[in-house]
Amino acid sequence: MKKIDRRTFTKLAGAAGVAFSLPAGAGVALGKSPRVVVIGGGFGGATAAKYLRRFDAGIDVTLIEPSKAFVTCPFSNTVIGGLNTMARITHSYDGLRAHGVTIVHDRATGIDAAKKSVSLANGGDVGYDRLIVSPGIGFRWGAIEGYDAATSQTMAHAWQAGPQTVLLQQQLAAMPDGGVFIISPPVNPFRCPPGPGERISLVANYFKQHKPRAKILVLDPKEKFSKQGLFKEGWAALYGDMIEYRNASNDGTVVRVDAANMTLHTDFEQHKGDVINFIPPQQAGEIAQLAGLANDSGWCPVDQQTFESSMHPNIHVIGDASIASPMPKSGFSASNQAKAVAAAVANLLKGEAPGTPKFVNTCYSLVAPDYGISVAMVYDFADGKIVKVKGSGGLSPSGASAEFHKKEANFARGWYDSIAQDIWG
């Protein structure tokens, strides 16, 4: 597949999600300002709130988010691997306030689609004309015997950044040299498909410097994983025999977790670790489940043109929670979708056509601090669904030079700083 050049990709990324004909003017000529409520202050929700105000300053935008600051999953592996601190991945909502977004630090506990209102944990409700829900992921607790929410407090999943990130980092720091770290990724679909590969890499990088006799065992219930060839190429070059990877065909599926004995059971073996990172199966976040926005798959079906829910009108679901295949569940996807939906909502509130979206996704991964890899794709909307644009995007080439991978690592850091500033700045 042909790989687009950096300049072209940057132009597409900047434009993606806003390929709509926006209405002139701001707000509504007569009557009250239209009200849009956004649930969730992550990559999807925060982007939607900010860009709604940028597209039409007459829209009254309220963001409901319980946390006073947002900790990103992207780049959290650098904290787990000892390369960065939590401050590096923590962002305040002051930038959104400066754009005129009202921030309500509370938890949404329910949605009344008929009355167009959102109920809050601390009491009361907030009315809306249009609602954007970006709840991220929830976990299917109990899907694997022995692993539930309580277990995660000692055997971290670290797939929602924050205290879990710190817990896993501290456990790895305390692990003896010569110890065994076991990581078990989830089945598809899940948030950030290349994330486990990057985590394995950066933990190996940490061990190489501080615990060179340590071993990593990967128990993967899938046959293959995102960027597998590129990751394994990097592992062979940098980490020797430190990493043992088992897939579904090689007894890599965990069927039972024994947290008390720090053991994972597969069909034929049991594996004891000094530190275990078990990442459970996932579904749309809690409010999506409570509000009936998810179907039997656990994820939220949407009209892929506007991301309006297939279950309830006037509610748009974006980011990890939505069914937006072939787009992956990633931070960049969520932010791109948010821009498209913000533009569509701005139009719909004025009784105009939502327009036709275009999307871009890119994902950088660090195999080591100076060894980056990437994947990119451009998406169009045709025949009622999101489709890949033939000949666009692509992977980092196999067999690339050290200088190429160093540039990719620098691009990764630049991408993170740029998207964080774009969303929360």
N, C-alpha and C positions, 0 to 999 in steps of 0.2 A: 504494500500500500504506500502511496506517495505521501511523504511527510511535508506538511506546509511549512514555509519558512517563518521565522520569528516575527518579522514585520507584518506579514499578512495575518498571522494568527492574532497578534496584538490588536490589529484593527478589527478583526472579527469578534474577538473577545469583548472589546469595548462597545461594539454595536449590538452584540447578541442580546436577545431578550427585549430590545427596544425597537425592533423593526416594525413599529406600528405608526400609523398616521395619527398623531396626537391632536386633540382638539385645541383650537386657539382659545386664549383667555383662561381665567382661573375661577374655579368655584361655580356656583349656580347664580344665575341672574336674579332670581326671585326666591324667597323662602329661606329655609335654614340651609346651612352648609351640609353637604352630604357627609355621612359618618361612615368611616371604615375602621373596624377593629381588627387588630392583628394579634393572634395568639402565638407566642414564642419569639424570643429575641435572639435566635441564632442566625446562621448564614442566610436562611430563607426569610424569616420573619423580620429581622432588622433591615435587610435590604429592601423588602417590600414597603416597610413603613417609611424609610428614608426616601425612596424613589417615588412613592405616591405624592409626597410633599414637593418633590422636585418637578414632577410632571404637572401637578395642579395644586398650587398653594392654597386653593379654596377648600380643599378636602380636609375635614376634621379627622385626624388620624390618632388612634389610641393603641399603644402597644401594651399587651398584658404579658408580663414576664416576672416570675417570682424572684429570680436572682438579681442582686444589685450589680453584678458584673458578669460577663459571659466568658467562659473558658472554652477555648476551641479544641475540638478533637484533632483537626489538622495541626501538626507540629507538636502534639502532645507526646508522640514517640520520642522526640528529641529531649523532652524532660525525663521520660522513663529511662532513656539511654544516657542521662547525665550530661547532655550537651547544653541544656538551657534550664532556666528556672521557670516556675509557674507564672511569674510576672510577665514573661515573654509572650504567653498565650492567653493573657487575661485582659479584657477590654471593657471599658465603662460605657454607659449609655449617654454620656454628656453630649457627644456629637449628634445623636439623634434629637436630643432636646433642643440643641441649637438650630435644628432644621424645623422646629415647630411640632415635633411629635410629642404627644402626652404619654408619659411612661407610668404605668400602674404596676407596682411591684406586688403582685398577688398571683395566686394560682387559679386558673380557670377550672371550675368543677363541673360545668355543664353548659350545653348550648340548646336554647329553645329556638329551633329553626322557624316555627310558626310565628312566634312573637319577635323574632330577630333580636335576641338578647343573649348575653353571656353571663352566667352566674359566677361569683367569686368566692373563694374560700373564706375570706374575712367578712362576707356578707355583702348584700346588694348585687346589682347586676349592671351591665353596660349594654346599651342598645346600639344597633348598627343598621346601615343600609346594605352594606356588603361586608362579609367577614372573610379574612384570610387566616387559615390555620396552618402553622408550621411547627408541629409538635415534636419533630425528630422521631427517635425510636423509643420503643419500650422493649422489654425482654419477656420471652415466653418462659416465665419461671416454672420449673417443674417439668419442662419438656424433656430434660435429661435427668434421670433419677439422681437425687442427692444434691442438686444444685438449685438453690432458690435465693431470694433476696438476702436472707440472713447469711447464707453461706458466702455470698459475695463480699461480705464485710471482712472476711479473713482470707478467702481465695478470690482475689480481685479479677474482675473482667476488664476494668479500665477502658471500656468502650463508650463511656460518657465521661468527658474530661472534668476534672475537679478533684475531690477527695480520693476517688479511685486511682487517679494518676499518681498522686502522692503516695498512696498505699503501696502500689506496685513498685514504684521507684525505691521506696525505703526497704521493701523486702529484698529487692535485688542487691541493694547496697549492703545489707546484713548477711547475705548468703555467703557461705564459706567458699574459698577457692577450691575447685574440685567438685563443687556441688552440681546439681542437675536442675535446670530450668525447663519446665514443660509448658508449652503453649498449645491450646486447642482452639482453632478458629471455628466459626459457625458454618452451618449450611447456607446456601444461597436462598433468597436474596438477603443481603445485610449491608449495613453502613460501611462505606469505604472498602471496596473489595481488595485494593492493594495494601490496606493498612496492616494486616497481619505480617505480610512479607517485609514491610518496612520495620515493624516492631522487632521481628526476629533479627533483622540486620543490625539495628542500632543497639540491641541488647548484646549481640555478638561483638560489636565494636567496643562496647563497655567492658565485656569480659576479656577481650584481647588485651586491653590496657591494664585492667585491675584484677582480674581473676582468670589468668590464662589457662588454667587446668579445668575450668568449668565446661559443661556440655549443655547443649540445647536439643531437646526432643520436640518435634512438631507432630501432633496427632491431628490430621486434617480429614474430616468426613467427606471431602470432595475428591474428585479425581485430579483436578488441577485448580490453580488459582491465578488471579490477575497478575500479569507480567512475569509469569513463572520462569520462563527461559532467561529473562534478563536478571531476575533475582538470583537464580541458581548459578548463573555465570559469575555474578559478583561474589557470591558466597565462596565459590571454588577459588576465586582469585585472592580473596582477602582472609578467609576464615578456615581454610583447610577442612579438617574433619570435625570441627567443633559442632556442626549442625547435622542432625539426623532428621530427615523428613519422611514421614509415612503418610500416604494418601489412603483413600477408601479401599483400594485394591490391596493395600499392604497393611491391613488391620489398623487403620488410622482413625476409625470411628469410635468415639467414646460413648459407652452405653450407661455407665454409672460413675458417679463422683463420690469418693469417700474423703470428705474434707478432714475428718478427725485424724485419719492416717496419711493425709497428703498423698492420696493415690487415685489414679484414674484407671478405670476398667474398660477394656475393649472386649470384643467377642472372645478373644483367645488369650489375652495377657492382661497383666496389671502393671502399672508403671508408677513408681514412687518418685516424687520430686521434692527438692528443697524449697522451691518456689513454683507455684502453678498459676498460670494465667489462663483461666477458662472463660471463653467468650461464648455466651449462650445464644440460641436461636432468637431472632428478633421479629418485631412487628411494629406497626405504627404506634406513636406515643399515646399515653393514657387518655388524654382528652378526646382523641380520635375514636378510641374504643367506646368511651362513655357516651359520646354524642352520636354513635351509630354511623360514623363516616367510613368505617372499615368494613370490608366484606369478609367472607369466610377465610380468605388468605391471610387476614390480619393486616392487610394494607388497604389504602384508600383509592378506589377507582375514580378517575376524573375524566372530563372532556379535555383531551390533550391540547386543544387550542387555547383554552382559557383557564384550565385547571379547576374549573367549577366542578364541585362534587357530583358524582353520579347518583348519590344517595339523597342529598338535600340541596335545594336551590339557594342561590345567593351566597354560597359558602365555597371558597376556593381552598384547595389543599395543595401545598407545595413542599418541596424538599424530600427528605428521606421517606416520609410517611406516604407519599403519593406513588401510584403505579404509573411510571413515566418511561418504561422501557421503550427504546433501547438506551436511554440515558441512565448512567449508573447513579447509585445513591452516594453523592459526594457533596462536599461543601460548595464547590464551584458550580455544580449542577443546581443546587438549591438557590444560590444567589442569582444565577442566570434565569431560572424559572421565576424568581421573585420579580425581576425587572420586567419580564414579559407580562406577568399577571398584574403588576402595578399599572402598566400601560393599558392593559385590557380593561381593568376596573375603572381607570380614569375615563376611558371612552364609554363604557357601559353606563356609568352614572349620569352621563349626558345623553343617553339614549342613542349612542352611536355604535357602529359595528366595532367589535373588539380588535379587528385586524388579524394578520397572519404572523405568528412568531417564527423566529429562527433562534437557534441555541448553539452554544459552544461549551464543551467541557474539556478541561485539561487536568491531569493529575501528575504531580511530581512526587517521587519517592526517593528517600536517601538510603543508599546501601551502606554508606559511611559518610562522615562529614564532608569529604571532597569527592564523593562518588554518587552522582544523581542519575536517575532514569525517569522517563516520562512517557505518557500516552495522551493523545489528544484526538478530538473528533468534533466535526461540525454537523449540526442536525437541522433538518427542514421540517415543515409540516405539510403533509400531502395525504389525500384520501382519508382524512379524519384522524390521522395519527402522526406521531413523531417518527421521522425516518432519518437514517444516516445519509449524509451527502457523499455519494460515491467519489473516491479519489481524494477525500479530505482526511486530515488527521494522520495518525500512524504512531508507531512506537519508536523509541530510541533504537538505533541500529545495534545489532549484536556485533561483538568484537571491536567496539569503539575504543578510541585511545583514552588514556588517563586524562588528557587535557579536555577532551569532549565531556567526560563524566564530571570533571571539576566545574565546567561551565554549566552543566545541567544542575549541579548542586547549588551553584550561585543563582541560577534561574529559580530554583525552588524557594530559596530565601526571599528573592525579590518578589515572586508571586505571592508569598504569604504576606509580606509587608504591604504590598499593593492592595490586595483584596481586603485586608483588615482595615486599611485606611479608607477604602471605598465604602465599606459597610458601616463602621463605627466612628470614623473620623469626621 
